[in-house]
Amino acid sequence: MDFYDVVKTRFSVRAYEDRPVEREKLDRILEAARLAPSAKNLQECCYVVVTDREKREQLISAAAGQRFVGQAPVVIVCCSTGDKDSLMRCGHSRYTIDSGIAIEHLALAAAAEGLGSCWIGSFYPDQVREILNIPEDIEVVELLPIGYPSPEAQSVRGRKDIEEIVCYDTWSL
Ligand SMILES: Cc1cc2nc3c(=O)[nH]c(=O)nc-3n(C[C@H](O)[C@H](O)[C@H](O)COP(=O)(O)O)c2cc1C
């Protein structure tokens, strides 16, 4: 699929079929995250791939009751070994930006494979840590359920117009 078609195809899928994701697809999706850029090429993102049904069900309450998180056959728990207090010169946190890039690589790769995904930021990191034995010094950044979208999954995409978000050469928004 053409890159722009992938971008247009991706939407937040909140209903999944009870159908496993092929290992080859999962490997390619994870490879897309491995190739993501990172500040100073530190590559601090790491992933716990959860396919175990019982653990996925436990992740539902860790994700504040979002049932579709456990319904997806795969949940990629995106973590970082980075220092959460380390800021770049621009003042922004390195690990959150690095993680965001890698996670969107995962989401776009999933879309390219005909799969759906949904960023999950509404979750309790301590509960996720406990379920998956993730050490205290590892940041749990985001959850990404992945799977075949069920027919009831609907895109509700609404976006600002380009003129509202882009200006050229001088600030005029
Ligand atoms: C950082 C981040 C956190 C998000 N957390 C959640 C979440 O916890 N639950 C959820 O249903 N959607 C979540 N979303 C999905 C957004 O609601 C969604 O991306 C947005 O409404 C745009 O819709 P679209 O992804 O279908 O284009 C999150 C998205 C991002 C980028």
The ligand as an ORCA input file, in Angstrom:
! r2SCAN-3c Opt
* xyz 0 1
  C      -1.338      9.619     22.983
  C      -2.692      9.050     22.638
  C      -3.447      8.435     23.622
  C      -4.689      7.881     23.312
  N      -5.381      7.189     24.277
  C      -6.548      6.599     23.944
  C      -7.242      5.790     24.888
  O      -6.812      5.571     26.021
  N      -8.417      5.220     24.496
  C      -8.933      5.380     23.233
  O      -9.989      4.821     22.952
  N      -8.300      6.143     22.307
  C      -7.121      6.739     22.628
  N      -6.436      7.458     21.689
  C      -6.980      7.564     20.324
  C      -7.476      8.984     19.993
  O      -8.688      9.212     20.649
  C      -7.603      9.076     18.457
  O      -6.334      8.919     17.882
  C      -8.194     10.402     18.013
  O      -9.512     10.555     18.478
  C      -8.211     10.515     16.492
  O      -8.942      9.448     15.913
  P      -8.273      8.420     14.900
  O      -7.086      7.776     15.579
  O      -9.352      7.406     14.611
  O      -7.840      9.152     13.660
  C      -5.200      8.010     21.984
  C      -4.425      8.619     20.994
  C      -3.181      9.121     21.310
  C      -2.352      9.732     20.194
*
